[in-house]
């Protein structure tokens, strides 16, 4: 019985600690993160296109 009480106490403390450390983002922060992700994707795509163009020029 004592073990069971310790298990429930441990589960409660762990759940409380993890949920209180969770970071809540505002709508503006979420939008900013989304814009950054899209910008990163565009930048990566542009770099891939540049690499392909350079490869095509080098082959000729």
Order of alpha helices (4+ residues) and beta strands (2+ residues): alpha-alpha
